Amino acid sequence: MRLRIKKRMGLPRMYFHVMNRGARKVGIYASEEDRYVFFSLLDRFATKHQVPFISWCLVGNHFHFEPDSEGTPLSRMMHDLESTYARYFNRKHDTKGCLFESRFLSLRVPDLDGLAYVSRYIHLNARDLGATPDGYGWSSCRSYLGMAPVPTWLNPKPIWDHLIEDGWGDTGPEAYRAYLDDAPPPRPKATFSLDQVDDFFIEFIRFLEERTVERLAALAEDATGILPQAVTAWAAVRIHKIPVRLVAGYFGYTNEGTVRNVICDLQKRLDASPALAPRLLEGRRGLARAPKMTKTPG
């Protein structure tokens, strides 16, 4: 097991988006009691290893965490959490074998815009269970909104302060409520990706598409003839470094070359109108106001 977590050892302190799911996509919580046990272990090991969390959510067959940590304590915390919970689950439900699909996945979150976006994405997972984010008890959302206590290892302040500074509200809970309500409506999950990181990026393409439609409407005649699909693909690949294959799959293109051609055609239009690209990217609702994610080692 030490070999499995070694690659993250020694990473400097940073924000992460951490996720894992059940082997063969099976549920990892069979009851509310299981969720309570998992949360209790999370509380225990986050405190033991001194890993602060920005946000968290337990879903049916997976979980999402947003820790603010160095790689070594994070790896040790996750090892303790997953191994202890797996032993509990197998013993209680008389099962054997691996409970989790693999070692946990992690993405580096580079800035506060990304931190806020990932937090909202995590909390919106409640919608997949037919619940509202503020009505779901197994996430940090209610703590963000002032509806539940804030555990000692949970720190919403960086996001609260960032959203207040960005004009979303006068208090942390008020600003986060406005930011949460501003999220795009839920859409059907993509079926062409089985990877959790890919699924996250696909959800982000949806977010970019919603914002693109708004930006083009605001530009009116200056954006005549520009298709939202082209701008979304351009922003996803050129600005946010999302793999071309995911953009192709999302829009139903037959191959990646089609995406590259669409992006090149739009780039020529933007090069001919130098003031247009900044107007698409900048401002509170600009296409650049979102995270640029990178995988962490291991």
N, C-alpha and C positions, 0 to 999 in steps of 0.2 A: 504493500500500500504506500509506503514512503516513496517508492519510485514513481507512483502515479501522480503525486502532488509536488514532486521536486521542481518541475519547470516553473511554477509560480513562486517558489521560494526566492526571497531576496528582491522581489519587485518593489519599487518605491511606492510610497503612499499615493493613492489616486482614487478617483471614483470608478466603481465597477458596476456593470449590469450583469448579475449572476443568475443563472437558470439551470434547472435540471428537471427531468421528467421520468416517469416510471418506465422500466424495461418493457419493450413491446407496447408502449403507450398505455399500459394498464394504470388504473387509479392507484395513487399512493395514499389515499385517505379513504377508508371504508366507512367511516362514521364521524360524527362530530367529536367523539372522544379522541379519535386519531388526530384530528386537527388540533385539539387542545394539547395532546401529548407533544406533537411536533412543535407547536408554538412554545410550550414550556421548555423544550430542549433548545429551541432557538434563543430564548431568553437566557437560559443557563450558559450556553456556550458563547454567545455574543458577549456576555458579561465576563466569563472566564478568560477569554482571549482578547478582551478589550477591543472589539470590532464595532465601531459605531455604524449604524444603519441610517440611510436617508429615507428609504421606503421598502416595503415588502408586501407580498400577496401570496396566499396559498390558493391554488386552483384545483381542479379535479385530479389531473394526472401529472401536475407539475407545480413548480413554484418559481417566483421571481424575487430576487433581492437586489438592493442597491446600496452596497456597503461603501464606506469611506475608510480605506484601510491599506496597509502594506500587504504585500503578497504572502509573507510568511504567516502572520496570525490569521489571515483569511483562509489560507489552505488548511491550517490546523483546525480552525473552527468548523469548516465545512466537512473535514474528515470525521471529527467527533460527532457532528450533527447527523450526517447521513448514515454512518455506521451504527450509531446508537439507535437511531429511529428504525433502521432496517431490522436490527435484532428484535426490537420491540414488536414491529409489525409482523414479522415471521412467526414469532412466538405466540402472539395473540391470535392470529388468523390461521395458524397451523400450515404455513407455507414455507417453501425453501427457495434458495437461490438468490440472485441479485434482485433487489427491489428497484434500483435506479438504472437507467439506460447506460450510463457511462459516468466518468468523472464530470464534475460540474463544468458548464460552459461559462465563459466570461468575456465581456467586451469592456474596453476602456471608454469611459465617458469623459471627454476632454474639457468641458466648460460648463458654465452654469445654465446656459440655454439647453444644452444637452441633458443636464441633470434634471431640469424641470420637465422636459419632454418625456424622459424615461420614467420619471415618477408618475406622470399622468398615464402613460402607457401601462405601467404596472397596475395602477389602481383601476383602470378601465377593463382589466381582465374579468372583473366581477360581472360584466355584461354577458360574457360567454356562459355564465351560469344562470342567466335570467334574473340577475339582481342588479340593483343600482350601486354605484361605487360607495355612496354614503350610507347605504343600507346593508352593506356586506360586512360582517364582523371579523373576517379573517384577512384583513389587510390593514395597512397604516392609514388609509384614507380618512377614517373618522377622527383619528388623532390630528390630521392636518386641518380638518374643518372645525376643530374645537368641540367635537361631539364625544370624544373619549380621551382618557388620560394618555400622556406621552411617556412610554417606557424610558428608563434611564439610558438605554442604548440606542434610542431613536432620536435623530436630530433633524427636524424639518426646517430649522432656522435658515440654512443657506438658501433654500428654495423660497421660503417666505420672504426673506430680505430681497432676493433677486426680483421676485414678482412685484413686490411693493415699489421697488425702484423703477421697474418697468411700467408702472402705472396701472396695474391690475386691481389695486385696492389699497385701503389705508391700513389694514391689519393683515397679519399672515393668513388666518382662516378666510377672511373676506377675499383676499387676493387669490388664494388657491381655489376657492369656490368659483370665482369668475373664470379662472384659467381652465378648470375642469369642465365647466359648462360650455367653454369655447371649443371643446374637442369635436372632431368630425363624428357624424353618426356611425354606429356600427355597420359593418358590411360583411357579407359572407367570406369565410376564410378561403384563401387560395388552396387548391388541391394539388398543385404541382411541386410543392416543396415539403420535405419531411424534416428539415433541419430547423431547430429552434431559432438560431441566429438568422437564417433566411426568413423565417416567419416574421421576426421582428422587423427586418428590412422591408418586407412586403407591406407590413402595416404602415411603415414610414412612407412608402411610395403613395399609399392611399392619402396620407396626411398631406404630402406635397401636391397631389392632384387637387385636393380640396382648396388648398391655398392658391394654386395656380389659377383656378377658375376665378377666384376673387381678385387676384392681381390683374388679370387680363381685362376683367370687367371695369376695374378702376382706371386702366390705361385707355379704354375706349378706342377711339379712332387710331391712336398711335400703335395699337396692336392688331390692326385689321389684317386678317389673313393668317394670323398665328394660331395654331391649334393647341389647346391645353395639353394634349397628349405629347406633343413635341417639347413643350416647355418642361413638363414633368420629367420626361426622359432626360433632357439636357441637365436639369438641376440635380436629378438623382445621380447621374453618372459623373458629370463634370464637377459639381460642387460638393456632393456628399459621398462620392466614391462608392456608390452601391454597385455591385457586380452587374454587368450588362445582361447576363443571362436571366437575372431576376426581373429586370425591366422588361425584357422580351417576353418572359412568361406572364407577367402581370397584364401586359397589353395584348397578349395573344399573337405576337409577331412570330413568324415561322423560323427566324434565325436571328442571331445577334448582329449580323451585318445590316439588317434592316434598321435596327436601333441606331447603329453608328451612322448610317446614312441620314436618318431623321435628325440626329444631333448635329451633324455637319451642316445640313441645310439651314437649320435654325441659327447656327453659329455665324454663317455668312450673313444672314439678316441682321444679327446683332452687331457684327463688325461694321456693317453699313450704317448702323444707327447707334453710335457709341453711347448715347444717353439712355438707351432702352434697357440694357442689362442691369445697370445700377438700380433702375426703378423697379425691376422685377425682384431684385435681391434684397434691397435695403428696407428699413422701416420695421416696425414691430411685427407686421404680418408678412415680411419679405421672405423669399425662398431660402435665404441664407441663415435665417434665424432658427436653426435646428442643429442637432448633433451630427458630428462626423465620427462615426464609430470605428474602432479598430479592435481586432481580436487580441487578447493577451496570450502569452505563450502557454501551451499545454491545454 
